[in-house]
Amino acid sequence: MKIQRFSIYGKSILFTLAVALFPVFQLAPFKGIGLVLSIVSILAIAASLPSCHFFTRLLSILFLTLGTWMVESKGIDFSSYVKLYGDMLYLLSLFAIVPLLALPIQVGGYRKVFEELFQRKVKSISTLYRVVTGLSYILGSFLNMAAIPIVHSSVKSSVEALPMKNPKRFLAIGILHGYSLPIMWTPLSGIVGVVLYVTHVRWLSIVPVLFSISLATLVMNWILFRWMEGGRPSVVGDQETASAAEQIPLDDPPLLFRKMFQIVLAIVLLLFLIVSVDAVFSLGLVVTVTLLTVPFAWIWCLLLKRGQSFWLEVKHHFTRKVAEMSESFAIFLSAGFFVQALHYSGNDQLVNQLFVQCKELIGIHLFLLLIPYMTLLLSYIGLHPIVVVHLLAQSLTPAILGFTPEQMTIAFLGGAVMTFYMGPFSGTLGLLSSMIDVAPLRIARWSLVNVVGFSLILAAAILLV
């Protein structure tokens, strides 16, 4: 027991140090800090591997082994080898910091408001689906995966009180179809940070297209749900509505409206701050988000008069939650090292040449349209979509292949959305599976029609940009 406690404490310190050093190195890139960052990254991998699942450990060791073999075959000194580590630390910093945005929701009593939103009279199941997907969309745009348990706990009792043939299916697709779409455009999404980092595309230049795809798909999901509901009775009876409404006392509508307005206003203000700070200081999207998250969440809690509760939760987050990120630290830092080894050894040019030959064989347009499906396919062998995107995007040179960085950005982000819809190892389906006790692959099948519709919208956007 003491050894386990010491292990958790040690990983908490090590991971927190790595996360803290990253923005420091970006703001003040002293030569010594870069080396320290690489050493801490190596230690973080070593500390993570023993507590990882077998497949994650195997894949991480494979990345490390192949990367080491490539650079040793080209000749490399020990100092240069160490400096190859730490490439994806920017993503881990984002993963560790962004969840703090959920603290104002937690300490500010917003969950009770969400429950009341669903307890109020709903005229049809289609209306409830739109409300669930809409709330998942809004919360997913700045809470990422934390939005899933919040929406699930808020809507579960209301859904179970309604006359549905399969309430588990409704819960899964309602939450999933709303949550997965904003990750395509929100700067708080890890996948957006990775893609923009490797393609060097400015967020402001591409976000109108990404947001349009996301919003068009949300509306399409509403239409598809209404169509698939078909002739089944969709009107919720007064008895069921009353039964759901009696579960908790309801606040006045003005309070409900005010709380929802606060959340939307917070999202808009945060996005405005991120864009403004990035435009003025040119820190990069990921660094800007990492630096702004904590002060923004703290000020929000202060306005709610919950400042003390905020810091208690921050302490718990870094001493407990961050220590549970072993899987992420192992796989992402190992994959980052592998990509750097590809560049150092020159093998990335060979990979790019293979893609060039593939493009010549099938044509540029079909090649572009296949990129999202590459991401989805590789996710089915156990690779996280972020790892897939990082590996593929670093090996593709748009200028050589004959398409624009913007087209590649849209293709990879579209592939990520498809993977979050249907990828059994994306994390999203696993989390939903544990909540509703349904196998991830079954949840994936429920979204097949929606993925087909999304792929058509995505294909049109890729070819028109």
Buried (B, 14 or more C-beta within 10 A) or exposed (E): EEEEEEBBEEBBBBBBBBBBBBBEBBEEEEEEBBBBBBBBBBBBBEBBBEBBEEBBBEBBBEBBEBBBEBBEEEEBEEEEBBBBBBBBBBBBBBBBBBBBBBBBBBBBEBBBBBBBBBBBEBEBBBBBBBBBBBBBBBBBBBBBBBBBBBBBEBBBBBBEBBEBEEBBBBBBBBBBBBBBBBBBBBBBBBBBBBBBBBBEBEBEEBBEBBBEBBBBBBEBBBEBBBEEBEEEEBEBEEEBBEEBBEBEEBEEEEEBEEBBEBBEEBBEEBBEBBBEBBEEEEBBBBBBBBBBBBEBBBBBBEEBEBBEBBEEBBEEBBBEBBBEBBBBBBBBBBBBBBBBBBBBBEBBBEBBEEBBEEBEEEEEBEBBBBBBBBBBBBBBEBBBBBBBBBBBBBBBBBEEBEBBBBBBBBBBBBBBBBBBBBBBBBBBBBBBBEBBEBEBEBBBEBBEBBBEBBBEBBBEBBEEB
